[in-house]
């Protein structure tokens, strides 16, 4: 089992920045690929960013490329999502997720992740 706790969400103006954190406990953090997803009211959960166990491979949704950066610190059992140039359409509940070690280093599919946090709300005002 892995427990994931997100933090760092809040209210920010358009163009602002936030850094989300996801602290993991339980099994060895470095054995998991990690991802960030988000869900806005009335919409399906969507992929935001993913990172492999070492941090050497990352992927992003087209809507956040250049503006968001995913990173991890295995010594701190934490994955981060640095968000900049935020837009109102970035408003959502942001979840981090952990994916057990696999031959595929990362995934953009929510159903391929094994553990989820409770989410942290990000609201971008116009």
Beta strands, then each sheet from edge to edge (+ up, - down):
strand 1: 2-7
strand 2: 10-13
strand 3: 18-26
strand 4: 33-39
strand 5: 46-51
strand 6: 58-60
strand 7: 68-73
strand 8: 78-83
strand 9: 92-99
strand 10: 115-116
strand 11: 120-125
sheet 1: 1+ 3- 8+ 7-
sheet 2: 2+ 11+ 9- 4+ 5- 6+
sheet 3: 2+ 11+ 9- 10+
end
